[in-house]
Amino acid sequence: MFGGMTIQMIFLVVIGTVILVTGTTSLRRGLRLKKPGAVKTGKVIRSRHIEKQDEDGFLIQNYYELRVTYGQSGHRKEKTVKSIDEYREGDTVLLLEDMDRGGNLSVYDNRYSVFGPWILIGAGILIILLPFIRQRYGEEYISVILALLLLLIGAALISAYAKDKRRDTEEIEATIRGVLKWQPERKRKWTTPSASYYPVLGFTVGGEEKSMRSRYNSSMAGNYKTGKKVMLYRDKVTGQILERAPRRSMLVCGIVLILFACVGGYSTVVMFMR
């Protein structure tokens, strides 16, 4: 024990701190994105497909090297960026100048996260408070914090589902053209580092063949078979390609968590009134 705190309590504080820092970092990034000029509109003037396979037939490189032109401070500039989505000459592309990485220019991925910065900040604070509340006030008050945490997560899931549901989308059939194997570490004599597998998807939109690497992965290569058909969804307003439709499981899980939170909150109130 450290100052009356157990290892488990310290572990909770560490987890909460990590979540809190992730949330504040995400919040700062979101505020920077709102600044004029943070996200630029560029035009592709050259596109080159980079592809490489290993001895097992897995892709170990699959991206597009884009030469883009864009405006900055009244001047036209050119730069080369990488993209996991296919763009062709003449296409419009959003570019992000990431000041956290020395002003590095990259293709801007504006897909939102289910758990936004305020949700992460709130969850982090509540998790950090758990061991201190327990130590100061006892087990009875823990249920209050847990109920708030469940309420927060449940509300976030329902909100994300509602946001997806409001999109006007159309279905696009895609085919798995290959599988990218991502292995951050090299093989060693006695161990084989873990690998993640990403399907590379080919589809037709607006009469043009396009390709993209999935944002989702699996630790098992067998989950993705070359030639398998999958469904994508195109946002009719933004043109964005989505890999998943609104998931009813998010709605159900959110409702269940909120119900648990309400039951826990009610039980706590009843207990304190005795």
Protein Blocks (a to p, Z undefined) as FASTA:
>chain_A
ZZhiafklmmmmmmmmmmmmmmmmmmmmmmmmmpghkaccdddfbdcddddddfkopafb
dcddddddddeehiacddddddfbdcdehiacdddddfknoopacdddfbdcfbafklmm
mmmmmmmmmmmmmmmnojklmmmmmmmmmmmmmmmmmmmmmmmmmpccdddddddfbdcd
ddfbacdfkbccdddddddddddeehiacddddfbdcfbfklpcghiacdddddfknopa
cfbdcdfklmmmmmmmmmmmmmmmmmmmmmmmZZ
